[in-house]
Amino acid sequence: MSRRASVARRTILTPVLLSLILVGLALLAFFVESRPFNQTVIDIFLRVILVVGLYVFIGNSGVISFGHIGFTCLGAYAAAWLTIPPMMKRMSLPGLPDWLIQIQLPYWGAAVLAALFAAIFAFLFGRVLMRLSGIAASIATFAMLAMINTIYSNWASVTGATSSVVGIPIVRSPWPYLIAAIAMIFLAWLHAISRAGLALRAARDEPTAAAASGVDIPRERLIAFTVSGAIMGLGGALFAHSIGLVTPDTFYLGLTFITLSMLVVGGMGSLSGAVLGVVLLSILIQVLRWLEQGVSVGSSTFALPNGMQEIALGIVMIVILMFRPAGIMGNRELSWPRARSATPEATRTSEAGTAGSIAR
C-alpha cells in the first residue's frame, strides 16, 4: 500500500498539468468569443475524452483495439434515446419501448447513463475478447466494431438506420466538456496507479513474469476494457450533444483512424501523450481545414485539395513511427523538472515490483 501511495504522490502532477492545459484552452475560447473557435475547443475536449479512453486500455495493456469507437456509438445513441422529446421519438423511433419514449433527461444525466450503458456492453464483450492477445485480439475488436455498426445501420425502428437521428439538445458551452475531459483524465490516472493498472502494465511488459507472480491477465484486461468502454460511452454522449444529431457512420472508421492516430503520435504508453497528441493533431487538422477552405493571397486564392487532412495525418503517423516509435512522449509523463528524479526505467521497475507484491 505504501508503494502505491508513493506512486500516487510522484505522479499526481501529471493530471494536474494536463488539466491546466485544457483550462487554458477553455479560457482562450471564452475571451476570443468566436463561435467557430468555441466549437474547435469543444472538439478538442471531446477527442481528449475519447483518446484517454483508448489509453486506459491500449496504453496499459499493450493490446491494440480497433473497436472502441463502437462504445462511442452506443453512448451517443443512448444519449439520443434519453434526451430527445417524447413526441419526436414516437415519430422517428417507434420501435423504442414505451417507457423509454416517455423519458426525457437533462444532458448530464443522460451522459452518465450512456457511460454505464457502454460499460455494460464493454464488460460483456470483454468477457470473451480479453482472453485473446496480439493480432487476434485486435481483429476481434474490429469485428465487434463492424457488428455494432451493422446493427445500428439496419435497426430502423430503434436507431433510424442510416438516417440522422435529430432533436438531441445541443450544448454550446465548452465548460461541461472541459469538466468531463478533466474528470476522465483523473479517472485514467487513478486506474493507472491502482492495483489493476499496475498489474496490467506489469503483464504488458513481462507477461510471463506477471502470470508467475499471480496476476490474472484476462481479469485485469477486462477491468481496463470496461473502464475504457465507460469513458468512450461518455464521450459519445457528449459528442451527440455537441452536434445535435447522430448517425452510425459518424462512429466508424473515420473516427477510429483519427483517435488512434492521436494516441500513436502522442505516445500509447503515456497519459500525457494521449492528451498532447490530441492537442497537437487537432491544431494540425484545424489549420488544414482552414487551408482547404481557401486563403486569399493578393488577388488569388490558395486552397488545398479536399482530403488533405487524412493524407497529412497518415504522413505524420509514418514519420512518428519511423523516428519515434513510442510517440512524442514515449512512456514519459509531464512533470515539473525537479520531479523527474526517477528515470522511466526506474519507474517501470518500481511499478512492476508493486504489481508483483500486490498480486502476492
N, C-alpha and C positions, 0 to 999 in steps of 0.2 A: 504493500500500500504506500509506503514511504517513497519507493521508486516512482510510482505513478504520480505522486504529488510533486516529486522533483521534475518529472517531465512536464507536468502542467505549468509549474512556475517558470520553467525555461522557455516554454513555447507560447505563453499567453499573449505576448506582444504581437504575434503573427495575426490572429483575428482582429486585434485592436487596430493595427496599422492598415490592414485591408479595409476595415470598416471606415476608417478615416478617409481613405481614398474615395470610397463611394459617397461619403457625406460631402466631400469636396465637389464631386460631380453634381450632386443634388443642389448644393448651394449655387454653383455656377449656372445651372438651369434656372434657378429662382431669380437670379439677378439679370440674366440675359433676357428673360421674358419673351422668348421666341417659341411658338408652338412647335415648329419642326424640330428645334433643338431639344425641347422638352420631351418630345416623342423619342428622339435619339437616345437620351439619357434613360428613359423608361426601358427601351430595348436593351440597353447595356445591363440594367439591373436584372431583367428577365433572363438574359443569357448567362449572367453570373449565377443565378439560381440553378439553371439547367446544367451548366458546366461543373458547378460544385457538386450537383447530384451525381454526375458522371464520375467525378473524382472520388467520391465516397466509396464507390465500388471498384472502378477500374484502377484508381491510384493505389488503393490499399491492397487489392487482391492480385493485381497484375494481369487480370483476365480482361481482354478487350470485349466490350459489349456493343453490338450494333443495334440493340433492340430497346434501349432505354427511352427513346422518343415515343415508343408505344405507350409508356406510362404517362407521358405528357399528354398524349391524345386522350387517354382515359380521364385524366384530371380535367382537361378542357371541356369535354362533353358532360362530365359530372357537374361542373360549374354551370353549364348551359341549362341542364335539366333543373337545377335548383334555383336559378335566378331569373329565368325568362318568365314574363307574366303568364298566368294560367291560361288565359284566352288564346294567346299565341301558341302555347304548347299544344292545346287541344286541336288547333287547326293544322299546325305543321308537323307535330309529332304525336299522332293519335295512338300509337302503339304503347306509349308510356302508361304505367299503372295509374289509376285514378288518384291515388294518394300522392304520387309524385307530381302529377299535373297540378294538384291544388297547392303544392308547396311553392313559396317564393321567399327565399332567404336573402339577407344582405350579402354582399360580395365576400366579406371576410369570413362569414360563417360557412358559405359555400366552398371557399378555398380550403378551409380546414377539413371539411368533409370530403372534398375531392382528393386531398392528400391521403386521407385514410382509405378511401376507395382504391386509389392506385397502390397503396401499401399492401392491401389485402391481396390484390392480384399479383403483385410482385412476390409476396410470400408463397402463393400457390404455384406460380411458375418456377420460383426459385427452389421449391422442394424437389423438383425434377431436374432442373438445369444445373444446379450448383454441385452436382456430383460429377459433372464434366469438367475438363480442363483444356487449356490451349485452344487450338483452332476449332475443335469440336464444340466447345462452349460458345465461341464467337459465332459460328454458323448457326447454332441452336438459338441464340438470342436474335439473330437476324430473321430466322424463321418465325419467332414469336412476333417481331415487328410486322412482318408480312401478314401474319394471321390476323392481328388486331386491325391492320389497315383494311384487309379484305372484308372482315366482318362489318366494320363501321362504314365501309363504302357501299355496302349492299343491304344493310338493315334499314330500309327506307322509313318505316313507321316509327322507329326509335331514334335514329341518328340523322334522318334526312338523306341518307345515302351520300352521293357526291354533291348534292346541293348544299349551299351555305345555310347554316342554322343562324338566324339573325335574332335580334331582340335582347341580346345579352347586355346588361348595363355596362357602359363604358366608364372607366376610371381614368381621368386625365392627369391627376396629381401624381408626381413622382414619389411622394413620401410613403404611401403604402408599399410600393415596390422596393423602396430603399429599406424599409423596416424588414420586409420579408427576406431580402438579399442578405442583410446583416445577420438575421436570425439563422438563416441556413448556413452561413459561414461559421457561426459559433457552434451550430449543431454538428457540422462536419468536423470541426476541431475537437469537440467533445467526444465524438465517435473515435477519432484518431488516437486520442490519449486514453481511451477506455481499454478495458481488458480485451474486448472483442477486436478493437482496432490494432492494438499491439500484437495480439496473437495472429491476426490476419496478415500483417506486414511481415512478421517472422515467417509465416508459411509462404508468403510471396518470395522472400529472399532465399530461404533454406527450407523447402517443403519437407524433405526427408527428416531433417533435424527437428523441425517443428512437430511433425507427426510422432516422432520418437519421444518428444517431450510431453506428449499428451494433448496436443492441440487438435481439436476436431475441425478439420479444414472445411468440410462441407457446411457445418453448422456456422462457422464464423463467416463464410461467404454468404450464407443465407441471411444472416443478420445485416450485413452490409448491403446486400441486394434489396432487402425490404426497406431499409432506411433511405437508400438512394431512390427507390421507387416512390416513396412518400414525397421526397424533395422534388422529383420530376413531376409528380401529380400536382403539387402546389404550384410549380412553375407553369404547368399547362393551364390551370385555372386562372392564374393572373394574366397569362398570355391571352386567353379568351376575353378577359375584361379590358385588355389594352386596345383591342381592335373591334370588339363588339360582335364578332361572328366566328364560326369555326367550320372547317371542312376537313375531312380525313387527310387529304393530300398536304395540308399545311404541316402536319406532324408525320412526315415520312422521310424520304431520302434526303431532301434538301436540308432540312433542319438537322438531321443526323450528321451529314457531312460537315456543316458549319460548326456545330458544337464539338464534334470530335477534333476538328482542325484546331479550334481554340485550346482544347485540352492538350493536344500534342505539341503545339507551338509553345505554350506556356510551360509545360512540363507535367507529365502524368503523375509523377510521384510527389507532387508538391501542391498544397492548398494555395500557396501564393501564386504558383504557376497557373493554376486554374483561373484565378481572378485576373491576374495580369494578362494572360493570354486573351481573355475576353476583351479587356480594355484596349489592348494594342490592335487586335484584329478588327474590333468594332470601329476604331478610328480609321483604319485602312479601308474598311467596307464603306464607311460614310464618305471618305474622300473619293473613292472610285465611283460611288453613286452620284456624287456631285459632278465629277468629270463626265460621266455618261450622259447627264442632262445637258451638258454643253457649257463651255466657259468662253465668254467674249474676249477676244484678243485683237484689239484695234477694230478694224472693220470686218473681221472674220470671226467665226465661232469654232472653237476646238472642242470636239466631243469624242470620247472613247466609244468603240462599238459595244453594243449590249452583250452581256455575258462576261465582261472583264472581271467582275467580282469573283466568280468561280475560278476563272483562269488564274487570277492573282493569288487566291487562297491556295490553289494547287501548287503554284510556284513557291510560295512561302513555305508550305509544308515540305516540299522536296529539299529546299535549301536548309531548313532547320534540321531535317533528318540526316542530311549529308554532313553538316558541320557541328551540330549539337543534337545528337540522337536523343538525349534525355530532355530536350526542350530548353527554353531560355533560362528557367530557374533550376532545371535538373531536379535534384532531391532537396534543394535548399529552400529555406523559408525566409521571408522578410523578418528582419530584427534590427535592433539598434546595434551599432558597431561593437559596443562593449559587451553585448550579449552573445557575441559569436565566438566565445572562448572554446566551445566544443566543435570539433570537426564533424562533417557529415558521417564519416566512418565511425567516430566515437559515439555519435548519437544513435546510429543504427545498431551498434553493438550493445548499447545500453537498453534500447528497445527490445532487442532480441532476448537479452537477459531477463528483462522484466516480464516478457511474454512467457518465457520458459518457467520462471518462478511462479507466475500466476497459474499456469497450466498444471504445475505440480501440486 
